[in-house]
């Protein structure tokens, strides 16, 4: 059996992945960027006398592979072939296109997507736009997005904008996953800030997260984000 978990709602998809892991006593875990064909075979087939079914969990493989790479193709084909006697669970930190799931025709696919208004909110992050940002923030909350998720997305957005504004555009993992049209839009957004403003806002978000985790926020997280948006 093959289960593929993906989508832009990383928090929900990750929680579901961890939930499946906790239900299994013995698991084999691979990081997609480090997995090798021989290691996969050895751990799946082993050298034991009993042909027991294995529970194999793989993180971020489909989103990292190069389609022209022979070893990647071998791994894909092996998973498809071995899934009749073993349980494979693949978690991806982004949405995988349907055409890239073609190898696994019989897989159970779970996609976790964020409401579209969260992206409208993030696209509107710029100085002197607080009134609009507050409205979009609360519309996101009303649509069911948790304030913790919005804080995470704010941190991610400012991290990307800061990377795009730095000298030589510091490469971060998020940039590698973006399409050219997304990069162009983010570069335009980054130019609406100066570098010091981006650093200040990113530092504030880090402090908010730290205080949230330690229970030392003087206000609720929603109220704290409200004040953050007013001060951008």
N, C-alpha and C positions, 0 to 999 in steps of 0.2 A: 504494500500500500504506500502511496505517495501523498503527502499533504504539503501544499505550498501556501505559505502565509506571506502576504505582501500588501503594499499600499502606503499612502503618505501619512496615515495616522499611526505613527511609529509606536506611540505609547500603548494604544489598544492592541496593535498587532503583536507587540513584544509581550504584553501581558498574556495574550492567548498562547503564544509560543511557550512561555514559561509554565503556564498552566498544563499544557500537554507534557512538558518535561517532568513535572512533579507527579504526574499520574503513572510514570514508568519507573520501575525500580533500577534497572540496569540500562544505562544509555551510553552511546558512543557519540562524542561531540567533536565536530570539526569546524574550524573557521574557513570560510570559503576561499580566502586569499592564500591560505597555507596548505589546503588539501592537495594530496597527490594521488594519482591513480593506484600505485602500489600500496600505499597506506590504507586506502579505502577498501581494496580487495582483502588485504590482510585482516583488517578489523571486522569486515563483514563475514568473510568465510572462516577465518581463524584456522587453528590446527587441532581443534577439539574433536572428540569422537562423536559428539552429538551435533546434529544439524539444527540447532536452535535458531529461532527467529531473532533477529537483532533489531534494536531500536536506535536508529542513526539520525542524529540531529545536526543539520548543517546550516551555518549562519552566513548570509551574504555571499552566496556562490553565483547564482544566476546574474546578479547585477555587476559582478566583478570579472566574469570570464570574457575572454576574447574568442569570438565565434570561429576565428580561423585557427585557433590553437588546437593541435591534435589531442593533447592530453585532456583538455576541457571536453572535447567531443567524446573521448573515450569514457570519461566520468559520467557524462550525461547518458550515454548509451548503457553503461553498466547499471546506473541507478534504475533506469527504465526496465532493464532485463531482470534485475535482482529484486524488484519491488513485489513480485508475487510471493516471495518467501520472507521478506523483511519489511520493516516499517521505516520509511524515510520521511523526515519532517524538515522542510526547507523554509527558513525565515529570511526574508529580504527587507532591507530598510528603505525600499522605494517601491513604486508600482512597476510591475513587470508587464511589458506589452504582450498581448495575446499570442502574437506570432512567435515570441520567444518561449512560450509554454508548449509549443507544438509537440516537442519530444515526449511530453508526459500527457498523452491524450486521456488517460483514465485517472488522472490525479484529482484529488479533492482540493479545490482552490478556494481559499478564504481571503477576500480583499477587504481591507479596512481603509476607508476614505474619510478625509476631513471634509466638513461642509465647505462649500465654495466661498462663503462669506469671510472665512478666516484669511483667504488669500487676497480678497479685496481689502481687508483691514491691513495686511502686511504691505500691499502695494501702495497704500496711502501714507506710509510712514515717511514723514518729512517735516522739517521745521515749520512752525506757524500754521499747523493744520490740526490743532488739538481738538477743536469742536467736532470736526468730522471723525477723527480717530476715536473719540469717546463714544460717539453714536455707533460706529462700526464695532467697537469693542463690546458694547452691551447688546448689540444685535447678535453677535457671536455667542455670548453667554445665553441669550434667550433661545438660540437654536440648539443648545445642548452641549456646547464646547466648554470643557472645564477650564477654570482660570489657570490651573497648573499647566495645562497644555498651551494656553495662550502665552504664558510666561516662557515656556520652552521655545515656542515659535518666535517670540520676540528676540530671545537670546540668539537663536540660529540666524535670524535675519540680520541683526546687527553684526554678528561674527562675519557673515558673508560680505556685508557692506564695508566693514573695516578691512577685510582681506583685499577687496577690490580697490580700496583707496590707499593701501600701503605702498611703499616703494617697491617696485618690481612685482606688485600684486602677489602677496604671499599666498602660496598654494595651500588650500585646505581641502579636506575630503569632500565637503559639500559641493565645491566648485566642479569637481570631477564628474558629478552626477547630473549637471545641468546641461540642457540643450542650448545651442547658440542663441536662440531667441530669448531664452530666460536670462542668459548672461548679459545680453544687450540691455534688457529692461532693468536689471539690477545695477549695471554700470551707470545708467542714467539716474537711477534713484540715489546711488552713492554720491553723485556729483551735487546733489541738493544739500549735502552735509559738508562741513569741513572736518578734517581729520580729528581735531581736538573734540569736537562735538560727538563724533562717533565713539571715541575712546571714553568720554564721560558717560555716555548713555550705556555702553556695554559694561562699564564698571558698576554702574547703578544696578543694572539687571543682575549682575553677579552677586552684589550685596543683598538684593531682594531675595534671591534664591537661598543664600546662606542663612539669612534671618528667618525665612520661611521654614527651613529644615530644622533650625534650632529653636523655633517657637518664640523668637524675639522680635517679631514684627509688631509695632505699636498699633497698627490698624489691620483690618482684614486684608487678604491678598487682593481682592477686587478693588478695595479703596486705595491700596498702595499702587496698583497698576494705573488707576485713575490719575493719581498725582504724578506718576511717572509720565503719562501721556500729556498732561498739562504742561510739563516742563521740557518737552523735547525741543 
